[in-house]
Amino acid sequence: MSRSKTEYLYGQWIPFLLVAAALLISIISCRQSALISPLPAPISPSPQIKVAASPLPADLQRESLMGRRIYAMSVNSSQELIARLHEFNLWGEVQEDVPSVIIEHFPADLALIDLNRKKKAFVRALLPVVMVAREEVMQERQRLLTIIDELGGPQGLTFYPGRQEWQTAITGEQALFINKLCRKYRTQDAEELLNRVNVLPVSLMLAQGAIESSWGSSRFANQANNLFGMWTWGKKGLVPARRAANQTHKIAVYDSVLDSVRAYMLTINRVGAYADLRRIRRHSMDAVAVAEGLLNYSAKKGVYVISLQSLIKNNNLESYDNCRLVDAG
């Protein structure tokens, strides 16, 4: 075959070869894409709502809400907060089911809106946060009860780390959980541990948050996410404007509103000043009754307790005591 004829035939086949190669590359590419991403990507939440990649801190809390979908909500204004509450059906009539949507911080302009709207926005935004914190403690308590039951009951039972009797009777994972719980709640006595690892009435928590943070609009709430006036003597904290010259305490700073609620609950559950509250709680979960155990929470003593009880009743906060936490969305 002559060179010219060969070149002619080769030139005729080139377009077909190029098309075939393109088709082959396309098919291979599609198959690889199918292997890499066989399912469509999930729909992301709206820009205002973000899924908390790690909504709970390490240690006990990380596993306490396993399986619960929690959304962290960041807002920049009261208007945006109220819009988000509408979006999750938290603004209308009180519902039994409360979605696990937690606000990271209260907007700085909350103090500027109408008092009734401010109070409603505060309560409805704090409600899911309070319920998440309560569920963490309740799951700790349920796990603790299961282990104590396996050990024959709490009477006379102590969880001393050096004693092998109780540790060898349960799994290593359970023993580790108990040791962490004892350090967290500062007791090794099983009966006292059960007394401390317990929840508070929702209405009581909402009422204390309202009083201590001026319905979410105080300086401490805005600058420190501190809703309950918790003190610290560490380096990190806000200096109270009216702190006496001989005092050194500061107002604790928290990364989120949820951390503030957790710290408050832990304080109530383990500090000796609230032993009376824990005693009352053993017999009743009525918020007004449990409030009697908070005499030592404020220098105002009995006046503080009466104010707290009045706020609960006047704002019908007890209507939230029967709510239950559900997944958002």
C-alpha positions as CSV (number, residue, x, y, z in Angstrom):
1,M,0.0,0.0,0.0
2,S,1.4,3.4,-0.9
3,R,2.2,6.0,1.8
4,S,-0.4,8.4,0.5
5,K,-3.2,5.8,0.7
6,T,-2.1,4.7,4.2
7,E,-2.2,8.3,5.4
8,Y,-5.6,8.8,3.8
9,L,-7.1,5.8,5.6
10,Y,-5.5,6.7,8.9
11,G,-6.9,10.1,8.6
12,Q,-10.4,8.7,8.0
13,W,-10.2,6.6,11.2
14,I,-8.9,9.3,13.5
15,P,-12.3,11.0,14.2
16,F,-13.9,7.6,15.0
17,L,-11.0,6.7,17.3
18,L,-11.3,10.0,19.1
19,V,-15.0,9.6,19.6
20,A,-14.7,6.1,20.9
21,A,-11.9,7.1,23.3
22,A,-14.1,9.9,24.6
23,L,-17.0,7.6,25.2
24,L,-14.8,5.1,27.0
25,I,-13.4,7.8,29.3
26,S,-16.9,9.0,30.0
27,I,-18.1,5.6,31.0
28,I,-15.1,4.9,33.2
29,S,-15.6,8.3,34.9
30,C,-19.2,7.7,35.5
31,R,-18.5,4.3,37.1
32,Q,-15.8,5.8,39.3
33,S,-18.2,8.5,40.4
34,A,-20.9,6.0,41.2
35,L,-18.4,4.1,43.4
36,I,-17.3,7.2,45.2
37,S,-20.7,8.7,45.8
38,P,-23.5,6.1,45.2
39,L,-26.1,8.2,47.0
40,P,-27.1,11.8,46.6
41,A,-25.6,14.2,49.2
42,P,-27.9,14.9,52.2
43,I,-29.8,18.2,52.2
44,S,-28.0,20.7,54.5
45,P,-30.0,22.6,57.1
46,S,-30.9,26.2,56.5
47,P,-27.9,28.6,56.8
48,Q,-29.1,29.8,60.2
49,I,-29.0,26.3,61.7
50,K,-25.9,24.2,61.9
51,V,-25.6,20.6,63.0
52,A,-23.4,20.5,66.0
53,A,-20.5,18.2,65.0
54,S,-19.7,17.6,68.7
55,P,-22.7,19.0,70.6
56,L,-21.6,17.4,73.9
57,P,-18.1,17.6,75.6
58,A,-15.9,14.7,76.1
59,D,-16.2,12.2,79.0
60,L,-19.6,11.3,80.4
61,Q,-21.7,13.8,78.5
62,R,-20.4,12.7,75.0
63,E,-22.2,9.4,75.3
64,S,-25.2,10.5,77.4
65,L,-27.2,11.7,74.4
66,M,-26.1,9.0,71.9
67,G,-28.5,8.9,69.0
68,R,-30.1,12.3,69.7
69,R,-29.9,14.8,66.9
70,I,-29.0,18.2,68.4
71,Y,-28.9,21.5,66.4
72,A,-27.0,24.5,67.7
73,M,-28.6,27.8,66.8
74,S,-26.6,31.0,66.4
75,V,-28.5,34.2,66.1
76,N,-27.4,37.9,65.9
77,S,-30.6,39.7,66.9
78,S,-33.8,39.2,68.8
79,Q,-35.8,39.4,65.5
80,E,-33.7,36.5,64.2
81,L,-34.2,34.5,67.4
82,I,-37.9,34.9,67.3
83,A,-37.9,33.9,63.6
84,R,-36.0,30.7,64.5
85,L,-38.4,29.9,67.3
86,H,-41.3,30.2,64.9
87,E,-39.4,27.9,62.5
88,F,-39.2,25.1,65.1
89,N,-42.7,25.6,66.5
90,L,-41.3,27.0,69.8
91,W,-43.2,30.3,69.7
92,G,-46.8,29.4,69.6
93,E,-48.8,27.5,72.2
94,V,-46.8,25.3,74.6
95,Q,-46.3,21.9,73.1
96,E,-45.5,18.7,74.9
97,D,-42.8,17.8,72.4
98,V,-39.8,20.1,72.5
99,P,-37.3,19.9,69.6
100,S,-33.6,19.6,70.6
101,V,-32.6,23.0,69.1
102,I,-30.2,24.7,71.4
103,I,-29.3,28.4,71.3
104,E,-25.6,29.1,71.6
105,H,-26.0,32.6,73.0
106,F,-28.7,35.2,73.6
107,P,-28.6,38.2,71.3
108,A,-27.3,41.5,72.7
109,D,-30.4,43.5,71.7
110,L,-32.7,41.3,73.8
111,A,-32.9,44.0,76.4
112,L,-34.3,46.5,73.9
113,I,-37.5,44.6,72.9
114,D,-40.9,44.7,74.7
115,L,-40.7,43.0,78.1
116,N,-43.4,40.4,77.3
117,R,-41.7,39.4,74.1
118,K,-38.3,39.3,75.8
119,K,-39.7,37.0,78.5
120,K,-41.3,34.7,76.0
121,A,-38.2,34.6,73.8
122,F,-36.0,33.8,76.7
123,V,-38.2,31.0,78.1
124,R,-38.8,29.4,74.7
125,A,-35.2,29.6,73.7
126,L,-33.9,28.3,77.0
127,L,-36.4,25.5,77.3
128,P,-34.7,23.0,74.9
129,V,-31.3,23.8,76.4
130,V,-32.6,23.0,79.9
131,M,-34.2,19.8,78.7
132,V,-30.9,18.7,76.9
133,A,-29.0,19.3,80.2
134,R,-31.6,17.4,82.1
135,E,-31.6,14.4,79.8
136,E,-27.8,14.2,80.2
137,V,-28.2,13.9,83.9
138,M,-31.2,11.5,83.7
139,Q,-29.2,9.2,81.4
140,E,-26.4,9.2,83.9
141,R,-28.8,8.4,86.6
142,Q,-30.5,5.6,84.7
143,R,-27.1,4.0,84.0
144,L,-26.1,4.4,87.6
145,L,-29.3,2.8,88.8
146,T,-28.7,-0.2,86.5
147,I,-25.2,-0.8,87.9
148,I,-26.2,-0.4,91.5
149,D,-29.1,-2.8,91.0
150,E,-26.5,-5.4,89.6
151,L,-24.5,-4.8,92.8
152,G,-27.5,-5.6,95.0
153,G,-28.7,-2.1,95.9
154,P,-27.2,1.1,97.3
155,Q,-27.5,0.4,101.0
156,G,-24.0,0.1,102.5
157,L,-22.4,0.2,99.1
158,T,-19.3,2.4,98.6
159,F,-17.3,2.9,95.4
160,Y,-13.8,3.2,96.9
161,P,-11.3,2.9,94.0
162,G,-9.0,0.7,96.1
163,R,-11.7,-1.9,96.8
164,Q,-12.0,-4.7,94.3
165,E,-15.3,-6.2,95.4
166,W,-17.6,-3.9,93.5
167,Q,-15.3,-3.4,90.6
168,T,-14.9,-7.1,89.8
169,A,-18.6,-7.6,90.0
170,I,-19.3,-5.4,87.0
171,T,-17.6,-4.7,83.6
172,G,-14.5,-2.6,83.3
173,E,-16.5,0.0,81.3
174,Q,-19.1,0.2,84.1
175,A,-16.3,0.6,86.7
176,L,-14.8,3.4,84.7
177,F,-18.1,5.1,84.5
178,I,-18.7,4.9,88.2
179,N,-15.2,6.2,89.0
180,K,-15.8,9.2,86.7
181,L,-19.2,9.8,88.2
182,C,-17.8,9.8,91.8
183,R,-15.2,12.4,90.9
184,K,-17.8,14.5,89.1
185,Y,-20.3,14.5,91.9
186,R,-17.7,14.3,94.7
187,T,-19.0,11.3,96.7
188,Q,-18.2,7.6,96.8
189,D,-21.3,6.6,98.7
190,A,-23.8,4.9,96.5
191,E,-26.9,6.3,98.3
192,E,-25.5,9.8,98.2
193,L,-24.5,9.5,94.6
194,L,-28.0,8.6,93.7
195,N,-29.2,11.6,95.7
196,R,-26.9,13.9,93.7
197,V,-27.3,12.5,90.2
198,N,-30.8,13.8,89.6
199,V,-32.6,16.4,87.7
200,L,-34.4,19.6,88.7
201,P,-37.9,20.8,87.7
202,V,-37.9,22.5,84.3
203,S,-39.9,25.5,85.7
204,L,-37.4,26.0,88.5
205,M,-34.5,26.1,86.1
206,L,-36.3,28.5,83.8
207,A,-37.2,30.8,86.7
208,Q,-33.7,30.9,88.2
209,G,-32.2,31.6,84.7
210,A,-34.7,34.5,84.3
211,I,-34.0,36.1,87.7
212,E,-30.2,35.7,87.5
213,S,-29.9,36.9,83.9
214,S,-32.7,39.5,83.7
215,W,-34.4,37.3,81.2
216,G,-31.3,36.8,79.2
217,S,-30.4,40.4,78.8
218,S,-27.8,41.0,81.6
219,R,-24.1,41.8,81.0
220,F,-23.1,38.4,82.3
221,A,-25.5,36.7,79.9
222,N,-24.3,38.7,77.0
223,Q,-20.6,38.6,77.6
224,A,-20.1,35.3,79.4
225,N,-23.1,33.1,78.6
226,N,-23.6,33.0,82.3
227,L,-27.4,32.7,83.1
228,F,-27.2,31.7,86.7
229,G,-24.6,34.1,88.3
230,M,-22.0,31.3,88.8
231,W,-18.8,32.4,90.4
232,T,-15.2,31.5,89.7
233,W,-11.8,32.2,91.3
234,G,-9.8,31.3,88.2
235,K,-8.1,33.6,85.8
236,K,-10.9,33.6,83.2
237,G,-14.0,35.5,84.3
238,L,-15.8,38.9,84.4
239,V,-15.3,41.2,87.4
240,P,-18.7,42.2,88.9
241,A,-19.2,46.0,88.8
242,R,-20.3,46.0,92.5
243,R,-17.7,43.5,93.8
244,A,-16.5,44.6,97.3
245,A,-12.8,45.6,97.6
246,N,-12.0,42.6,99.8
247,Q,-13.5,40.0,97.4
248,T,-11.7,38.2,94.6
249,H,-14.4,36.2,92.8
250,K,-15.3,36.6,89.2
251,I,-18.3,35.7,87.1
252,A,-17.6,32.4,85.2
253,V,-17.4,32.6,81.4
254,Y,-18.9,29.7,79.4
255,D,-18.5,28.8,75.7
256,S,-22.2,28.3,75.4
257,V,-25.6,28.6,77.1
258,L,-25.7,24.8,77.5
259,D,-22.4,24.8,79.4
260,S,-23.9,27.4,81.7
261,V,-26.9,25.2,82.4
262,R,-24.7,22.2,83.0
263,A,-22.5,24.1,85.5
264,Y,-25.5,25.3,87.4
265,M,-27.0,21.8,87.6
266,L,-23.8,20.3,88.8
267,T,-23.4,23.0,91.4
268,I,-26.9,22.4,92.8
269,N,-26.3,18.6,92.7
270,R,-22.9,18.4,94.5
271,V,-22.4,21.5,96.7
272,G,-23.2,21.2,100.4
273,A,-25.1,24.4,100.5
274,Y,-27.9,22.8,98.6
275,A,-28.2,19.6,100.6
276,D,-31.7,20.7,101.8
277,L,-32.8,21.0,98.2
278,R,-31.6,17.5,97.4
279,R,-33.5,16.3,100.5
280,I,-36.7,17.9,99.4
281,R,-36.2,16.6,95.9
282,R,-36.2,13.0,97.2
283,H,-39.9,13.4,98.1
284,S,-41.2,15.9,95.5
285,M,-40.4,17.3,92.1
286,D,-42.8,20.2,92.6
287,A,-40.8,23.3,91.6
288,V,-42.3,25.6,94.3
289,A,-41.4,23.0,97.0
290,V,-37.9,22.3,95.7
291,A,-37.3,26.1,95.6
292,E,-37.3,26.1,99.4
293,G,-33.9,24.4,99.3
294,L,-32.3,27.5,97.6
295,L,-32.0,29.7,100.7
296,N,-28.2,29.7,100.3
297,Y,-28.3,30.7,96.6
298,S,-28.6,34.4,97.3
299,A,-27.8,36.7,100.1
300,K,-31.5,37.6,100.1
301,K,-32.3,34.2,101.5
302,G,-36.0,33.8,102.1
303,V,-36.9,36.9,100.0
304,Y,-35.1,35.3,97.0
305,V,-37.0,32.0,97.4
306,I,-40.3,33.9,97.6
307,S,-39.4,35.8,94.4
308,L,-38.5,32.6,92.7
309,Q,-41.8,30.9,93.6
310,S,-43.8,34.0,92.6
311,L,-42.1,34.1,89.2
312,I,-42.9,30.5,88.6
313,K,-46.5,31.0,89.4
314,N,-47.0,34.4,87.8
315,N,-45.5,33.3,84.5
316,N,-47.1,29.9,84.4
317,L,-43.7,28.2,84.1
318,E,-45.0,24.9,85.6
319,S,-46.8,24.3,82.2
320,Y,-43.3,23.3,80.9
321,D,-42.7,20.6,83.5
322,N,-44.5,18.0,81.5
323,C,-42.6,18.7,78.2
324,R,-40.4,16.0,76.6
325,L,-37.4,16.4,74.4
326,V,-37.6,15.0,70.8
327,D,-35.2,15.1,67.8
328,A,-35.3,18.3,65.8
329,G,-36.5,17.9,62.3
